[in-house]
Every structure is written in C-alpha cells, then in structure tokens.
Amino acid sequence: MKLPDDDAFYVYDPNRFLGDFYDFSNAFSGFSECVLALSVKTNTLAGLLRDGRNAGGWAEVVSEAEYRYVRALGWEPAQIIVNGPAKTEMLLAVAHGERALVQIDGFHEVEWLASRTDGVFRCGVRCQVDLDGETTSRFGFSIADGSAHSLIRALQALGNVSIESIHVHVCTSRRSAADYAAVVRQATSFIGSLSLPQLRFLNIGGGFLSAAPAEFRSQFPFQWTSFKEYATAVRRAWPDERLGLVVEPGLAVMARCLSFFAKVVAVKHVSGRQMIVCAGSCYNIKPSKSVRNFPLVRHPCGRPQVPMESADVVGLTCMEDDILHRGYSGSIAVGDYLEFQQVGAYSLSLKPAFIEPTPPVYRYSESRELTQVMPQQSWQHMMRYEDR
Ligand SMILES: Cc1ncc(COP(=O)(O)O)c(C=O)c1O
C-alpha cells in the first residue's frame, strides 16, 4: 500500500466496519425485531455512517446538529432515535415534528409535549436501574425510586403520546454480559407493572466491548465479553418474544475500523528517557488520555534505523502527558510512519481544536488503494477565523 504524503492522516476500513456491524447484529439475531442504532457521536465520519445506514442501521443522536446531520445523510425520521439530557426546543420541534422516536430524559420534555395539540408523538422513556457496585447514572428516571413511574403517568395523562420504548443505557466498569442481563430483568419487571399498549422496544443502549485483540484486552482489569456472550445473556433474560430489541452500539462496532498514521519527526534520548516524537497527538487517538496502548504497526521509510527500548511515543502538542504509546521497543527511523490501529471510537468526534487542525481521512477501496474522503481541516475552520 502506498501511503499518502500527509504527515498525519486517518484511514477508514469499510470492510472492517461492516464486518463488525454484521457480527454484532448477527449475534443479536432471533428477536422478533432487532434494531441496531448507530451512536453517531462515537464516529461522525459521513462514509462510515452511510455504510451503516445502507447495512440497515438506524441512527442514535443527541443534539439538533446530529439530528440534522443524519437527515442530510439520508436517514428517515422513523429510523432515528433521539437521546440526550438537554434537548433544545428546536430539537424537540424538529424531531417530534418529523415523528422521530424521542426518548425522554427530563420533565421539560413533558412540558413541551403538553403544549402541543397537533397529533400524537412517538416517545421512549429513559430509565435507570441499580447495578451492584456501580454509581447511579445521571441519565433517565429511576425505576427504584418511582420517578420513572411518575414520568410515565404524566405522559399518559397528556393523551398525545405513544410510548414505544423503554430505554436503559449503561456503561459499567466491568462491561459484563451479566450487567445486561440485570438491565433486562429490572426493565422487564418495570414493564410488567405498567400498561403500555404501544410498547414496541426494550432499548438496552450501548456500552458493549469491541472485538479487540488479546494484546489490547490484556490491559483491562476484567475478563473480556464477546458479542455472542452479550447476546446470549440478553436472550436468556428476555421477557416476551413479541417485544423488539434496540441496541445502540458505538465503540463495539466503530472502534476497529479506523487507524491513525503519524510520521516520526524526531528521536530523543534525554535524561535516560527514550522518546519518539511524532506528527500527531494523543487527542488524535484518545482524547480521554487513557494510558492504554492501541495496537501499533510501524511502516518503515527505508532510512537508517536506531534501536529503541521502552520508548514513549510522544505528540506534537505542548502537554507533558501527550503520550500516544508507552513502552515501544524496536527499531525506528525519522520518516517512518506509526499506525495506531483501532482508534475509531471517540477520536475524530472528540478531537479538540488544539494546536493542529484535524488531519485528512482516507478510505480503503476494494483493492486496498487509499482515496481521500475528508480533507485536512483548514486553520481558518479550526480557529473559526473570519477575515473581517
Ligand atoms: C444513550 C447512549 N447510547 C449509546 C452510546 C454509545 O456507547 P458506546 O460507544 O459505549 O457503545 C452512548 C454513549 O455515551 C449513549 O449515551
């Protein structure tokens, strides 16, 4: 593969994305209806989202910007799920106006619905469950303290709401299949205590692990869970075969399809520390600054190499902790490219406008050629500069 000339760039692999998308949805087959709604905030790349839509995915959005974006990408309102704790009047007006499925996370949304007399609105209710050892989520309404019940009573009293889904999103510290079984059981008992004639879905949100390689898994303090193990646990706890399932995976299906390439700019040995300085930043691959290493591949440029032992791969910013990879041992040459693999989740979408614009994005063709699908961000766009 011939690499582009850019000092830093991303490469999107559609085959890898679709492979993970289908593996995930096939694992969850066997439900009367199973909807996979892609978490748009996890990776906003238009080509990826279009691939997901063409594969039958719905879109899960949390803002007016995301809503308008997925409409522009071709999603019909009926296949858009609207979450988010602070939906604006405009988002409510547009999404409800087009009859998207809006999952309620605040009483201000009930007030908005109460003020409307123009038809029936499709709603879900975001609920919280109690899970052992986990802190209480700030999203949704508690099943245990009765606030979810009160919300549903308030909605039913309006007379213009069709409650189509009960939604619980968790992202637990162990990401285990047992957590999802507990979610399903608690949501099921809640549903059983209500009369919800229009209920179509139990939506169990996102928070699932990806099919990461062993070298990545070994950096986590818990046992890994596969798509099949999640699906089996959910299926076993499932209450009623007529009830449809919605999943909202982000990381699980989007992490593995994106690589970040950065050119090696300098090699330093200072005060006993070995460093490889590259033309990227931790913000390009892990804006959370996690200390975990992504799988790393070196693309040699052919120049003379130097041996490195336990080196830090450091970034172009002024932050001391701008470290993209820890403990690199092997050869390196200035001019080589380092490929940080499996960085598709919350990288492009969370990169701050800090020091350098976002690099261009390329896409693999069927013959593994690279085509640019998103240009390098301009400094004007990054700095929001206007000549006036
Ligand atoms: C409601 C909801 N659904 C889905 C997701 C996607 O989560 P993940 O990327 O962990 O799968 C999130 C992430 O915050 C979320 O808040």
The ligand as an SDF file (V2000), in Angstrom:
LIG
                    3D

 16 16  0  0  0  0  0  0  0  0999 V2000
  -27.5730    6.6480   25.1540 C   0  0  0  0  0  0  0  0  0  0  0  0
  -26.2930    6.1290   24.5760 C   0  0  0  0  0  0  0  0  0  0  0  0
  -26.3480    5.1380   23.6550 N   0  0  0  0  0  0  0  0  0  0  0  0
  -25.2210    4.6390   23.1080 C   0  0  0  0  0  0  0  0  0  0  0  0
  -23.9640    5.1250   23.4490 C   0  0  0  0  0  0  0  0  0  0  0  0
  -22.7590    4.5100   22.8150 C   0  0  0  0  0  0  0  0  0  0  0  0
  -21.9570    3.9490   23.7860 O   0  0  0  0  0  0  0  0  0  0  0  0
  -20.7020    3.0420   23.4210 P   0  0  0  0  0  0  0  0  0  0  0  0
  -19.8280    3.8060   22.4910 O   0  0  0  0  0  0  0  0  0  0  0  0
  -20.0510    2.7800   24.7490 O   0  0  0  0  0  0  0  0  0  0  0  0
  -21.2670    1.8060   22.8110 O   0  0  0  0  0  0  0  0  0  0  0  0
  -23.8570    6.1460   24.4040 C   0  0  0  0  0  0  0  0  0  0  0  0
  -22.5340    6.6750   24.8070 C   0  0  0  0  0  0  0  0  0  0  0  0
  -22.3720    7.5070   25.6810 O   0  0  0  0  0  0  0  0  0  0  0  0
  -25.0650    6.6730   24.9960 C   0  0  0  0  0  0  0  0  0  0  0  0
  -25.0250    7.6450   25.9280 O   0  0  0  0  0  0  0  0  0  0  0  0
  1  2  1  0
  2  3  1  0
  2 15  2  0
  3  4  2  0
  4  5  1  0
  5  6  1  0
  5 12  2  0
  6  7  1  0
  7  8  1  0
  8  9  2  0
  8 10  1  0
  8 11  1  0
 12 13  1  0
 12 15  1  0
 13 14  2  0
 15 16  1  0
M  END
$$$$
